[in-house]
Amino acid sequence: MAEAFAKHYGKGEIEVMSAGTIPPNEVNPVVFQVMQERGFDVSKNKLKPLGMQWFKKQIRDEIKRRVEKLNQRNYLVVNGQ
C-alpha cells in the first residue's frame, strides 16, 4: 500500500522501494480490495523479500549516487590528492 501511495503522490519526484522481511506469497486480498476501491491497481505488484544482498545493493547504489553527485560538483579528489 505504501509503495502505491508513494508512487502516486510522489509523481516521479521520489524513488520508491518497498519490501518486507517475510513477505507473503500473494497480496493480501483485503489490501487488494481496499486499493482497488481507491483507484489503485496493485495487481502487478511483486512481493519482494529483504535479504543481505538487497541491503548490500542499496548501500552500493547509494555510494555510487553520492560519488557521481560529488563528481558533478567537481569535489572529487583524484588519486588521493
C-alpha positions as CSV (number, residue, x, y, z in Angstrom):
1,M,0.0,0.0,0.0
2,A,2.7,2.4,1.0
3,E,4.5,1.8,-2.3
4,A,1.4,2.5,-4.4
5,F,0.6,5.7,-2.5
6,A,4.2,7.0,-2.6
7,K,4.4,6.4,-6.4
8,H,1.1,8.0,-7.0
9,Y,1.5,11.1,-4.8
10,G,5.3,11.4,-5.4
11,K,4.6,11.6,-9.1
12,G,8.1,10.7,-10.1
13,E,9.7,13.1,-7.7
14,I,10.8,10.3,-5.3
15,E,12.3,6.9,-5.8
16,V,10.1,4.3,-4.2
17,M,11.3,0.9,-3.0
18,S,9.1,-1.4,-0.9
19,A,9.9,-4.9,0.5
20,G,9.3,-7.0,3.6
21,T,11.4,-9.2,5.8
22,I,9.0,-12.1,5.3
23,P,6.6,-11.2,2.5
24,P,3.6,-13.5,1.9
25,N,3.2,-15.3,-1.4
26,E,0.5,-13.0,-2.6
27,V,-1.0,-9.6,-2.0
28,N,-3.5,-9.7,0.9
29,P,-7.0,-9.9,-0.6
30,V,-8.2,-7.1,1.8
31,V,-5.3,-4.8,0.7
32,F,-6.1,-5.6,-2.9
33,Q,-9.8,-4.7,-2.4
34,V,-9.1,-1.5,-0.5
35,M,-6.6,-0.3,-3.0
36,Q,-9.0,-1.0,-5.9
37,E,-11.7,0.9,-4.1
38,R,-9.4,3.9,-4.0
39,G,-8.4,3.6,-7.7
40,F,-5.0,1.9,-7.3
41,D,-4.1,-1.2,-9.3
42,V,-1.8,-3.3,-7.3
43,S,-2.4,-6.5,-9.3
44,K,1.0,-6.3,-10.9
45,N,2.9,-5.6,-7.7
46,K,5.5,-8.1,-6.9
47,L,6.2,-9.1,-3.3
48,K,10.0,-8.6,-2.7
49,P,11.9,-10.1,0.3
50,L,14.6,-8.2,2.0
51,G,17.9,-10.0,2.4
52,M,21.6,-9.3,2.8
53,Q,22.0,-9.0,-0.9
54,W,19.3,-6.4,-1.1
55,F,20.9,-4.3,1.6
56,K,24.3,-4.5,0.0
57,K,22.9,-3.4,-3.3
58,Q,21.2,-0.4,-1.7
59,I,24.4,0.6,0.0
60,R,26.4,0.2,-3.1
61,D,23.9,2.1,-5.2
62,E,23.8,4.9,-2.6
63,I,27.6,5.2,-2.6
64,K,27.7,5.3,-6.4
65,R,25.0,8.0,-6.4
66,R,26.8,10.2,-3.9
67,V,30.2,9.8,-5.7
68,E,28.5,10.8,-9.0
69,K,26.9,13.8,-7.3
70,L,30.3,14.9,-5.9
71,N,31.9,14.3,-9.3
72,Q,29.3,16.6,-10.9
73,R,30.2,19.3,-8.5
74,N,34.0,18.8,-9.1
75,Y,34.6,18.0,-5.5
76,L,36.0,14.5,-6.2
77,V,39.6,14.2,-5.2
78,V,41.7,12.3,-7.8
79,N,44.4,9.9,-6.7
80,G,44.0,10.8,-3.1
81,Q,45.3,14.4,-3.6
